[in-house]
Amino acid sequence: MRRDPDVLVVGGGPAGRALAAATAAHGLRTVLLDPAPDAPWRATYGCWADELPPGLPDGVVAARAAGRAIARTEHRLGWDYAVLDVPALRAHLDDALGRAGATVCAGRAAGTAGPGAVRLADGTVLTAAVVVDAAGHRQPLRGRARERPAAEQTAAGVVVDAATAAPLVPPGEALFMDWRPDHGEPGWPTFLYGVPLGRGAVLLEETSLARRPGLPVPLLRRRLHARLARHGIHAPAAAARETVRFPVDSPRHRTPGVLGFGAAAPLVHPASGFSVATALRLAPAVAAAIAGRLPAGPAAALAAARSVVWPAGSGAVHRFRHIGLEALLRMPPAEVPAFFEVFLALPPRHRWAYLTGRADVPGTAATMRSLFAHADWRLRARLVTPALLPPAPPAPTGG
């Protein structure tokens, strides 16, 4: 007699694969569903090195480097940045899926069909005791359309060798942000992101931190090459390129009977775009919560899992972060580097709390107080106003 799986994970990216492997390792019958489960991953995944989960094989990390940033002046972050070796991460997670006995199948989720049921694009309905939406920012099981355009992070990058990148990214360093207007264009502010990829390669990427809607990629690519040329860097015509576009203000996943995980939760930090390390770190605890409470029923298992993904205090921190995002979206372009000058000059403990403390309400509040204390009256007004207003309206088309 055919039995429904205990867990159906929709989405085969790093978050979905990590969680599916972890639930299967607990002895739960687990199915991982993805439209193209064998397709390669093409994104670059970075994180703060200290956020990586314990036990991750050393080979999964392609490079580590000391983090620095430039607003109006240069700042040392005080901790290391890590870039993951994407094929190695994929192999590691696939090996874990295989050893745990999870089933991987192809299919595109189109929505829910009741509690514990997922409707596929071809009309098929799959059922499980626990359903997880780990399909990224599209949140295919959320059901409701967005009420306004997304605030998006967009970027255009090129991969060059370390010697070519050295004028901007010296060996052993990672450039988290460089807000200098070296591209020579007015308009919405963008920064250079430059990180080592391992094996002597460096990614240089012109990045729009957040804009509603996202800044056009062709504009970013034009700015990138203008910036690089100013520093005497000319990428070869055959150099690998990268394009980035994803929302940083996805709504909380609150669909009844569904657990949002990874970027679908969303776990994306609106100030950095990071989410992968958080998902990898949370996956074992979420799986343990599901396994421990599933004997009491699906509702109990889902509630336990949600308490891991959204522990006490995390909702308030999520709200604080999005107020900060709205402040940036409303800020005049010329004032954005000044804001980051103040933020980057804060004590490391405050910056770390804001960038990593998902449930650290006291730490986040202390960061906000410190930022407010060091800001001038104009910036203080910029920071407070978004808490009293609806979300910022869409920006004009173009730069």
Order of alpha helices (4+ residues) and beta strands (2+ residues): beta-alpha-beta-beta-beta-beta-alpha-beta-beta-beta-beta-beta-beta-alpha-beta-beta-beta-alpha-beta-beta-alpha-alpha-alpha-alpha-alpha-alpha-alpha
